[in-house]
């Protein structure tokens, strides 16, 4: 028995009809080639399994999916590369921190890039000029912050560390839903339900957007597009 609201069922049917149409199928084939069919299947599966997403305007769901497809990032939430997130009746594209790492490595300019959770005792001091960390030994499982690091093939490297308190202030400032959760004691936002993953993405995005490769060629353009769409 189908217990999904009629509007959500109608949205799914509409989206499914679009995905099976020649025009849209051709667009996905242009950006994904042989992976277009699997991507379309994963999109419909995601919407059917997520009632809040099924309730969104299918045009916004499709737009978010096309952004992910253009960047060639999977939208399976278990993989952590990219997400389609419902905000009210609007679906929005959102990068995962693994997506930023993927795009950086594709550019061919990075020797290494990573983001990590920092626990009590692991940071003794931070050089306020270079941003480099004086590392210590882990004392407990209490999270005290988040760090991102990259090194380019030319030897340039950069580190960004954000204490957890700074990350919470950043989330409250840039996410209205998280700020509402903090005021009301609720947990309806992505920041509330998956703070660590959002924090890792944020510290990595801030580092790459300030110091990373943002050239206008195809390899650098993908990263610039991802940051722009994620910011939106």
Secondary structure, DSSP 8 states (H G I E B T S, - for coil): ---S-HHHHHHHHHHHHHHHSHHHHHHHHHHHGGGHHHHHHHHHHHHHH-HHHHTS-HHHHHHHHHHHHHTT----TTT-SEEEEEETTEEEEEE-HHHHHHHHHHTT-EEEEEEEEEETTSEEEE-TTT--EEE-----S-EEEEEEEEEETTS-EEEEEEEHHHHHHHHHHH-HHHHHHHHHT---SHHHHSHHHHHHHHHHHHHHHHHS---SSHHHHHHHHHHHHHH-
